[in-house]
Amino acid sequence: MIAAASSSSPFPSLSALSSSSSSSFLRSTRWNVSPSLPFPSRAAVRVSQRRCQTLRVRSMRHPNRAPVVTHNSWDELVLKSEIPVLVEFYASWCGPCRMVHRMIDEIAEEFAQDIKCFILNADADLDIAQRYEVKAVPVVLLFKNGQRCESVVGTMPKDFYVAAIQRVLDS
């Protein structure tokens, strides 16, 4: 067996790879990287030549329960909806937006019968963000009958979002 470079690294050391005892290992093994991963050195997976299988690393986070809405689907999903709609405006680089994502996912599950929840990338759909005067992210807007009713700006506790939803449902 090849000794690892350090106890925390899963990859063999350079000296171990260059030794004569590892030459059969190198001939019988190739490193295959999933094309969807940005860091090939960390994502390298040992794959046997006889049984060539590519392993993919999946996200540990559950998939979004609040689907993405874009400028193409905005009118159909938000403005023409018969039930109230919650839309979170976010940016991919925004750390606090990730915390709000989790709360919106929970709210989407809890209020599945009463409201529809969506997320919108404000950088990708700048025209919609400008239409509703979104200057910073995260922002959560609530719509009823195609009209903006409530807004919550910034990262707030879940109770703030639930209270805003209750106000829209009661109106």
C-alpha positions as CSV (number, residue, x, y, z in Angstrom):
1,M,0.0,0.0,0.0
2,I,1.2,3.5,-0.7
3,A,1.8,5.8,2.3
4,A,-0.1,9.0,2.3
5,A,1.7,12.4,2.3
6,S,0.0,13.4,5.6
7,S,-2.6,11.8,7.8
8,S,-5.2,14.3,6.6
9,S,-4.6,13.9,2.9
10,P,-6.3,11.1,1.0
11,F,-3.7,11.3,-1.8
12,P,-0.4,9.5,-2.0
13,S,2.8,11.4,-1.5
14,L,5.1,12.3,-4.5
15,S,7.9,10.1,-3.2
16,A,5.5,7.2,-2.8
17,L,4.3,7.6,-6.4
18,S,7.8,7.7,-7.8
19,S,8.9,4.5,-6.0
20,S,9.3,1.3,-8.0
21,S,6.7,-0.5,-5.8
22,S,4.0,1.9,-6.9
23,S,4.6,1.5,-10.7
24,S,2.0,-1.3,-10.9
25,F,-0.4,0.9,-8.9
26,L,0.0,3.7,-11.5
27,R,-0.4,1.4,-14.5
28,S,-3.6,-0.2,-13.1
29,T,-5.2,3.0,-11.9
30,R,-6.2,6.3,-13.5
31,W,-7.5,9.4,-12.0
32,N,-10.9,10.5,-13.3
33,V,-12.5,13.8,-12.4
34,S,-16.2,14.7,-12.7
35,P,-16.5,17.6,-15.2
36,S,-19.0,19.4,-12.9
37,L,-16.4,20.0,-10.1
38,P,-14.3,23.1,-10.1
39,F,-11.3,21.7,-8.2
40,P,-9.9,18.6,-9.9
41,S,-7.1,18.1,-7.5
42,R,-9.5,17.7,-4.6
43,A,-12.1,15.8,-6.5
44,A,-9.8,13.2,-8.1
45,V,-11.3,9.7,-7.8
46,R,-9.4,6.5,-8.2
47,V,-11.1,4.5,-10.9
48,S,-10.1,1.0,-12.1
49,Q,-9.5,0.7,-15.8
50,R,-11.4,-2.6,-15.9
51,R,-14.5,-1.0,-14.4
52,C,-14.5,2.7,-15.4
53,Q,-17.0,4.5,-13.3
54,T,-17.1,8.2,-12.6
55,L,-18.1,9.1,-9.1
56,R,-19.8,12.5,-8.5
57,V,-19.8,14.4,-5.3
58,R,-23.3,15.6,-4.4
59,S,-24.3,18.5,-2.3
60,M,-25.0,17.6,1.3
61,R,-27.7,20.3,1.4
62,H,-31.2,19.4,0.4
63,P,-32.5,20.8,-2.9
64,N,-34.4,24.1,-2.8
65,R,-38.0,23.7,-1.9
66,A,-38.6,27.2,-3.2
67,P,-38.0,27.0,-7.0
68,V,-36.2,29.7,-9.0
69,V,-38.2,32.3,-10.9
70,T,-36.7,34.2,-13.8
71,H,-37.8,37.1,-16.0
72,N,-39.2,34.5,-18.4
73,S,-41.5,33.0,-15.8
74,W,-42.2,36.1,-13.7
75,D,-45.6,37.1,-15.1
76,E,-46.9,33.5,-15.1
77,L,-45.7,32.4,-11.7
78,V,-45.9,35.6,-9.6
79,L,-48.2,38.2,-11.2
80,K,-50.9,35.9,-12.4
81,S,-51.0,33.6,-9.4
82,E,-54.3,33.1,-7.7
83,I,-52.7,32.6,-4.3
84,P,-50.2,34.9,-2.5
85,V,-46.6,34.6,-3.6
86,L,-43.4,35.1,-1.6
87,V,-40.2,35.9,-3.6
88,E,-36.8,36.1,-2.1
89,F,-34.3,38.4,-4.1
90,Y,-30.8,37.1,-3.6
91,A,-27.3,37.1,-5.0
92,S,-25.0,34.2,-5.4
93,W,-22.1,36.0,-3.6
94,C,-24.3,37.0,-0.6
95,G,-23.7,35.1,2.6
96,P,-26.8,36.3,4.5
97,C,-28.9,35.2,1.5
98,R,-27.9,31.6,2.3
99,M,-29.4,31.9,5.8
100,V,-32.6,33.4,4.3
101,H,-32.7,30.5,1.8
102,R,-33.0,28.0,4.6
103,M,-35.9,29.9,6.2
104,I,-37.7,30.3,2.9
105,D,-37.3,26.6,2.3
106,E,-38.9,25.9,5.7
107,I,-41.7,28.4,5.1
108,A,-42.3,26.9,1.6
109,E,-42.9,23.5,3.4
110,E,-45.0,24.9,6.2
111,F,-47.2,27.2,4.1
112,A,-47.4,25.0,1.0
113,Q,-51.2,25.1,0.9
114,D,-51.5,28.9,1.5
115,I,-48.7,30.6,-0.5
116,K,-46.2,29.9,-3.3
117,C,-42.5,30.6,-2.6
118,F,-39.9,31.4,-5.2
119,I,-36.3,32.7,-5.2
120,L,-34.9,35.2,-7.8
121,N,-31.3,35.9,-8.5
122,A,-31.2,39.7,-8.5
123,D,-27.9,39.9,-10.4
124,A,-29.2,37.7,-13.2
125,D,-32.6,39.3,-13.5
126,L,-31.7,42.9,-12.9
127,D,-34.7,44.4,-14.7
128,I,-37.1,42.8,-12.2
129,A,-35.0,43.9,-9.2
130,Q,-35.0,47.4,-10.5
131,R,-38.8,47.3,-11.2
132,Y,-39.4,46.6,-7.5
133,E,-36.6,48.9,-6.3
134,V,-34.4,46.2,-4.8
135,K,-31.3,48.0,-3.8
136,A,-29.7,45.4,-1.6
137,V,-30.1,41.7,-0.9
138,P,-31.6,39.7,0.7
139,V,-35.1,41.1,0.2
140,V,-38.3,39.2,0.5
141,L,-41.4,40.5,-1.3
142,L,-44.9,39.3,-0.9
143,F,-47.4,39.6,-3.7
144,K,-51.2,39.2,-3.7
145,N,-53.3,39.5,-6.9
146,G,-50.2,40.6,-8.8
147,Q,-49.6,43.5,-6.4
148,R,-46.7,43.9,-4.0
149,C,-48.1,43.8,-0.5
150,E,-45.3,43.4,2.0
151,S,-41.5,43.4,2.1
152,V,-38.9,42.3,4.5
153,V,-35.4,43.8,3.9
154,G,-32.3,42.1,5.2
155,T,-31.8,38.9,7.3
156,M,-34.5,38.7,9.9
157,P,-35.7,35.9,12.2
158,K,-38.2,33.5,10.8
159,D,-41.0,35.1,12.9
160,F,-40.7,38.3,10.8
161,Y,-41.4,36.4,7.6
162,V,-44.2,34.4,9.1
163,A,-45.8,37.6,10.5
164,A,-45.7,39.2,7.1
165,I,-47.2,36.1,5.5
166,Q,-50.0,36.2,8.1
167,R,-50.8,39.8,7.3
168,V,-51.0,39.1,3.6
169,L,-53.2,36.0,4.2
170,D,-55.5,38.0,6.5
171,S,-56.0,40.9,4.1
